[in-house]
Amino acid sequence: MAEVIKVGMADLKTGKAPDSLTTIGLGSCCGVTLYDPVSKIGGLAHVMLPDSTAIKNNSNIAKFADTGIQELYDQVIKLGASKIRLVAKIAGGAKMFEVSGAAAATINVGERNAQASRDKLKQLGVKIVAEDTGLNYGRTVILDCNTGDYTIKAVGKDPKVI
């Protein structure tokens, strides 16, 4: 019996076929998946902020792209995924509020989350095979550990599989 594993905000979880992993409410947050297509082991992190070093005394490593993706990577490897077969997919990183002027660069957390996620995956040597980031709408995502399909749902849009 397949289980749907729910991943909360600033949270991460792992699973294996036939289970799936899901998170809701990705606005400026990013849903980053790691998946090994042979062992069918996957993981999903709901990343809220790009950089843990900007905040003191933070105990929630899943909240940040740099520490959350590292932890997710470590957990899927420990579960039996192969470093050389791992692939990543990213969704979210939306620009939920329109801001102009000098503040725009610092306010656009969505783009910064997506870029920090890309940077960390590159550092880990994990290839990004698909992404659905940016624009101005929230997303709910589901990683199917059986197939590696990453389904993105958004209000008023057809579901998309990447």
MOVEN-V292399 format. One record per residue. N is the residue number from 1. RES is the residue in one small letter. D_CENTER is the distance of its C-alpha to the mean C-alpha in whole Angstrom. Layout:
N;RES;D_CENTER  N;RES;D_CENTER
//
This chain:
1;m;25  2;a;21  3;e;19  4;v;16  5;i;14  6;k;13  7;v;10  8;g;12  9;m;11  10;a;10  11;d;10  12;l;9  13;k;11  14;t;12  15;g;14  16;k;17  17;a;19  18;p;20  19;d;17  20;s;14  21;l;11  22;t;10  23;t;9  24;i;11  25;g;12  26;l;9  27;g;12  28;s;11  29;c;8  30;c;5  31;g;2  32;v;2  33;t;5  34;l;8  35;y;11  36;d;15  37;p;17  38;v;20  39;s;20  40;k;17  41;i;15  42;g;11  43;g;9  44;l;6  45;a;5  46;h;5  47;v;6  48;m;10  49;l;11  50;p;12  51;d;14  52;s;16  53;t;19  54;a;20  55;i;20  56;k;23  57;n;23  58;n;20  59;s;19  60;n;16  61;i;14  62;a;10  63;k;11  64;f;10  65;a;9  66;d;12  67;t;12  68;g;9  69;i;8  70;q;12  71;e;12  72;l;10  73;y;12  74;d;15  75;q;14  76;v;14  77;i;17  78;k;19  79;l;18  80;g;20  81;a;17  82;s;19  83;k;18  84;i;19  85;r;18  86;l;14  87;v;12  88;a;9  89;k;7  90;i;5  91;a;6  92;g;8  93;g;9  94;a;13  95;k;16  96;m;17  97;f;21  98;e;23  99;v;24  100;s;27  101;g;29  102;a;28  103;a;25  104;a;23  105;a;22  106;t;21  107;i;20  108;n;17  109;v;14  110;g;12  111;e;13  112;r;13  113;n;10  114;a;9  115;q;12  116;a;11  117;s;8  118;r;10  119;d;13  120;k;12  121;l;11  122;k;14  123;q;16  124;l;15  125;g;16  126;v;13  127;k;14  128;i;11  129;v;13  130;a;12  131;e;10  132;d;11  133;t;10  134;g;13  135;l;16  136;n;17  137;y;16  138;g;13  139;r;11  140;t;11  141;v;9  142;i;11  143;l;10  144;d;14  145;c;14  146;n;18  147;t;17  148;g;14  149;d;14  150;y;11  151;t;12  152;i;12  153;k;14  154;a;16  155;v;19  156;g;22  157;k;20  158;d;20  159;p;17  160;k;16  161;v;15  162;i;13
//
